[in-house]
Amino acid sequence: MAAIAFRSAAPKTGFSLTSLVGSVVSWNDRRMTRNSLNQLSVSQLDDIGLVRGDIEDIANGGLIR
């Protein structure tokens, strides 16, 4: 007797628990980065070549130095 595989070739759409968890992890990483950088003084930010206005761009991955 042969085994029959019932697999759909169509991609799955809709709710994905993996996608949801990934989104939460990504949001938390951005939040932690933002909080850590906001705790630094202006002098400390200057030492690493940043200004306070760069924090949001760095947290969102838009500014890489």
PyMOL commands that set and color helices and strands:
alter all, ss='L'
color gray80, all
select helices_A, chain A and resi 17-38+42-47+52-59
alter helices_A, ss='H'
color red, helices_A
deselect
rebuild
show_as cartoon
